[in-house]
């Protein structure tokens, strides 16, 4: 049931009247000092040490949850560049295979240590070995991109195909343990 709207007469009867019969507010006008005091508030809310500590703890909890979610591959916590079913398929495909790019950093470190040998012949051989390794990685990434384009076209259709070659190549040359999101499949378990 709706409340009845009070009429003007009822409202005037409820108000106090001053000596001239004019309705009053029923209270004194606040002084300037009172109005300024009522308006005062801290520039930064929750500036107490307890409030800062609680805000820091809440932020840390939120960051920890986001970090764990990213590592586990939860779609909600992934960066935009890693979201979507196609990117998940690419990640799973790359994580299921061995690639030359994963071995790049350890091999290059060994090659650079080998350059400490004071021999021009060894240094020349190692230089060509680095060039050969880079060429093999480039060939592997190109073949990987072509293969993934074909598989994505079969699975998602040609009209929904995104450009994934660079994404796939960058994931393929990273150490498996350092990839984010963490690999969700074991080696050899290729996605279907």
JORAKA-V934268 format. One record per residue. RES is the residue in three letters. PHI is phi as a letter, one per 40 degrees, with the letter a starting at -180 (none if undefined). OMEGA is omega in whole degrees, -180 to 180 (none if undefined). D_LAST is the distance of its C-alpha to the last C-alpha in Angstrom with 2 decimals. Layout:
res:phi:omega:d_last
RES:PHI:OMEGA:D_LAST
RES:PHI:OMEGA:D_LAST
This chain:
res:phi:omega:d_last
UNK:none:-178:62.11
UNK:c:178:62.54
UNK:c:176:65.15
UNK:c:179:68.17
UNK:c:-179:68.54
UNK:c:179:71.77
UNK:c:-180:74.35
UNK:c:-179:76.09
UNK:c:179:79.20
UNK:c:180:77.39
UNK:c:180:75.77
UNK:c:180:79.12
UNK:c:-178:80.79
UNK:c:-179:78.28
UNK:c:176:78.80
UNK:c:179:81.71
UNK:b:176:84.48
UNK:c:-176:86.39
UNK:c:179:90.17
UNK:c:-179:89.95
UNK:g:179:87.83
UNK:c:-179:84.69
UNK:c:178:81.47
UNK:b:179:80.24
UNK:c:-178:76.82
UNK:g:178:77.98
UNK:a:-179:77.40
UNK:c:176:78.66
UNK:c:-179:76.94
UNK:c:178:75.03
UNK:c:180:76.48
UNK:c:180:74.66
UNK:c:179:74.23
UNK:c:179:72.59
UNK:c:178:70.20
UNK:c:179:69.17
UNK:c:180:68.65
UNK:c:-179:66.43
UNK:c:-175:64.31
UNK:c:173:63.83
UNK:a:-178:60.45
UNK:c:179:58.68
UNK:c:178:56.92
UNK:b:-178:53.83
UNK:c:178:53.10
UNK:g:-176:52.61
UNK:c:-179:54.31
UNK:c:180:55.46
UNK:d:179:54.17
UNK:c:-180:52.58
UNK:c:177:50.74
UNK:c:180:49.46
UNK:c:179:48.34
UNK:c:179:46.53
UNK:c:178:44.84
UNK:c:179:43.78
UNK:c:179:42.38
UNK:c:178:40.46
UNK:c:179:39.04
UNK:c:178:38.06
UNK:c:180:36.30
UNK:c:179:34.35
UNK:c:178:33.44
UNK:c:-180:32.35
UNK:c:179:30.08
UNK:c:180:28.56
UNK:c:179:28.13
UNK:c:178:26.40
UNK:c:178:24.17
UNK:c:-179:23.25
UNK:c:-179:22.55
UNK:c:177:20.30
UNK:g:177:18.34
UNK:c:-174:19.92
UNK:d:-177:19.62
UNK:c:-175:23.37
UNK:b:-179:24.46
UNK:c:171:22.32
UNK:c:-177:24.23
UNK:d:-178:23.66
UNK:c:-178:22.10
UNK:b:-175:19.20
UNK:c:173:18.58
UNK:h:-177:16.03
UNK:c:179:12.38
UNK:c:179:12.07
UNK:c:177:13.88
UNK:c:178:11.84
UNK:c:180:8.62
UNK:c:179:11.17
UNK:d:-179:12.70
UNK:c:180:9.87
UNK:c:-179:9.11
UNK:c:-179:12.90
UNK:c:-179:13.60
UNK:c:-175:11.60
UNK:b:171:13.82
UNK:c:175:17.57
UNK:b:-179:19.39
UNK:c:-178:23.07
UNK:c:179:23.55
UNK:c:-177:23.25
UNK:c:-174:26.24
UNK:d:-174:28.22
UNK:c:178:30.38
UNK:c:-180:31.49
UNK:c:179:32.26
UNK:c:177:34.16
UNK:c:178:36.13
UNK:c:179:37.09
UNK:c:179:38.08
UNK:c:175:40.24
UNK:c:177:41.90
UNK:c:179:42.58
UNK:c:177:44.35
UNK:c:176:46.97
UNK:c:-175:48.34
UNK:c:179:51.42
UNK:b:-179:50.74
UNK:c:-179:50.06
UNK:c:180:48.31
UNK:c:180:45.80
UNK:c:179:45.29
UNK:c:178:44.74
UNK:c:-179:42.21
UNK:c:177:40.31
UNK:c:177:40.39
UNK:c:178:38.86
UNK:c:178:36.26
UNK:c:178:35.24
UNK:c:179:35.06
UNK:c:179:32.97
UNK:c:179:30.54
UNK:c:178:30.24
UNK:c:177:29.74
UNK:c:179:26.96
UNK:c:179:25.20
UNK:c:179:25.62
UNK:c:179:24.29
UNK:c:-179:21.22
UNK:c:179:20.57
UNK:c:178:21.21
UNK:c:178:18.84
UNK:c:180:16.11
UNK:c:179:16.86
UNK:c:180:16.88
UNK:c:-180:13.54
UNK:c:177:11.98
UNK:d:180:14.07
UNK:c:-179:12.83
UNK:c:179:9.07
UNK:c:177:10.28
UNK:c:178:12.62
UNK:c:-174:10.30
UNK:c:-173:8.28
UNK:b:-178:11.50
UNK:g:-177:14.25
UNK:c:-178:16.94
UNK:c:-179:19.25
UNK:b:-176:17.18
UNK:c:176:16.45
UNK:b:176:18.01
UNK:c:-173:19.54
UNK:b:-175:17.51
UNK:d:-178:18.95
UNK:c:178:21.59
UNK:d:-179:19.46
UNK:c:-178:17.03
UNK:c:-179:20.15
UNK:c:178:21.98
UNK:c:-177:19.32
UNK:c:-178:18.92
UNK:c:177:22.70
UNK:c:170:23.19
UNK:d:-180:23.76
UNK:c:-177:20.81
UNK:c:-177:23.29
UNK:c:-178:24.62
UNK:c:173:21.51
UNK:b:-7:21.62
UNK:c:-179:19.72
UNK:d:177:19.34
UNK:d:-178:16.14
UNK:b:-179:14.19
UNK:b:176:12.15
UNK:c:179:13.94
UNK:c:179:14.10
UNK:g:179:11.93
UNK:c:-178:9.12
UNK:c:178:6.50
UNK:c:-178:3.77
UNK:b:none:0.00
